C-alpha cells in the first residue's frame, strides 16, 4: 500500500514538472512568435522610413514595440527617426528603451552611444560623459565612442569654466551694485543734511531779523524815526544823559562845565601852598619888630 502511494506521488510530481515544462515551452514559442512578428513590423517600418514616410514608419515601429519587449531594434530605429527630426526628448526615451531590451553588448553599446549623442545636443555634457563611458564598457574598442567621450570631457570643462566666470561676473556686478547703492544712500543723507542746514540757517536769519525789531539792514532807524526833528532828538538825549556809544565799563568823560577830581586836588594843594606862604610872611614881620638884646662880652 505504501509503495502504491509512493508511485502515485511520483507520477503526480512528474506530471506537474511536465506541465511546467510544457507551459514554459509554450510561452517560449509564443515569445519567439511575437518576436518574429515584431521583427517583421520593424522591417516594414524601416522600408517606410526609407521612403520618407515618417508617419507610417512611426506607426509600424510602435506596433513592433508593443508586440515584443525583446525587440531592441524597433525602439532603437524609432529613436534614430526622432533624432534625425531633432526630437531629442522622444529619441532619448526610445534609446533608453532599446538599451533595456538589448540582450547582447553590441546592442547595449549602440543604445548608450546614441544616448550620449542626445546629451551632447542638449549640452548636458556631464551626462554625455557617463553615457559614453557606459557604451565603452560594452565595447571598449569603438573609436567613435572614444572620440565622442574625449570631446564631451572637453566641452564639460569649457562649460564649467564659463559657469565659473559667469558666477564671478555676477558677483562683481552685485558688488558694484551694492557699492553704488551705498554711495547713493550716503549722497541722499548728505543732501538731507544740507537741506536741514539751510533750513536752520534760514530760521536763524529769521530770528536775527526778528531781534532787530524796526531797524533796517545796517541797524539804522526806520524812515519814520529819521523824520523826527532836531528838537525831538535833543529832548531824547536830555532824557538819557548817561547813554552813549561807549561800553558800560568805560569811565565817563566829565562834562565841560565840571572839574575833574585831579583838577580839584591840584587846586586844593595850590591853595594850601598860598596859605603857607602868607603865614611865613606874617611870622617874618613879627621877628623884625622885636628889639635884639646885646649880649655881654666879659
C-alpha positions, 0 to 999 in steps of 0.5 A, a space after each residue: 500500500 505504501 509503495 502504491 502511494 509512493 508511485 502515485 506521488 511520483 507520477 503526480 510530481 512528474 506530471 506537474 514538472 511536465 506541465 511546467 515544462 510544457 507551459 514554459 515551452 509554450 510561452 517560449 514559442 509564443 515569445 519567439 512568435 511575437 518576436 518574429 512578428 515584431 521583427 517583421 513590423 520593424 522591417 516594414 517600418 524601416 522600408 517606410 522610413 526609407 521612403 520618407 514616410 515618417 508617419 507610417 514608419 512611426 506607426 509600424 515601429 510602435 506596433 513592433 514595440 508593443 508586440 515584443 519587449 525583446 525587440 531592441 531594434 524597433 525602439 532603437 530605429 524609432 529613436 534614430 527617426 526622432 533624432 534625425 527630426 531633432 526630437 531629442 526628448 522622444 529619441 532619448 526615451 526610445 534609446 533608453 528603451 532599446 538599451 533595456 531590451 538589448 540582450 547582447 553588448 553590441 546592442 547595449 553599446 549602440 543604445 548608450 552611444 546614441 544616448 550620449 549623442 542626445 546629451 551632447 545636443 542638449 549640452 548636458 555634457 556631464 551626462 554625455 560623459 557617463 553615457 559614453 563611458 557606459 557604451 565603452 564598457 560594452 565595447 571598449 574598442 569603438 573609436 567613435 565612442 572614444 572620440 565622442 567621450 574625449 570631446 564631451 570631457 572637453 566641452 564639460 570643462 569649457 562649460 564649467 569654466 564659463 559657469 565659473 566666470 559667469 558666477 564671478 561676473 555676477 558677483 562683481 556686478 552685485 558688488 558694484 551694485 551694492 557699492 553704488 547703492 551705498 554711495 547713493 544712500 550716503 549722497 541722499 543723507 548728505 543732501 538731507 543734511 544740507 537741506 536741514 542746514 539751510 533750513 536752520 540757517 534760514 530760521 536763524 536769519 529769521 530770528 536775527 531779523 526778528 531781534 532787530 525789531 524796526 531797524 533796517 539792514 545796517 541797524 539804522 532807524 526806520 524812515 519814520 524815526 529819521 523824520 523826527 526833528 532836531 528838537 525831538 532828538 535833543 529832548 531824547 538825549 536830555 532824557 538819557 544823559 548817561 547813554 552813549 556809544 561807549 561800553 558800560 565799563 568805560 569811565 565817563 568823560 566829565 562834562 565841560 562845565 565840571 572839574 575833574 577830581 585831579 583838577 580839584 586836588 591840584 587846586 586844593 594843594 595850590 591853595 594850601 601852598 598860598 596859605 603857607 606862604 602868607 603865614 611865613 610872611 606874617 611870622 617874618 614881620 613879627 621877628 623884625 619888630 622885636 628889639 635884639 638884646 646885646 649880649 655881654 662880652 666879659 
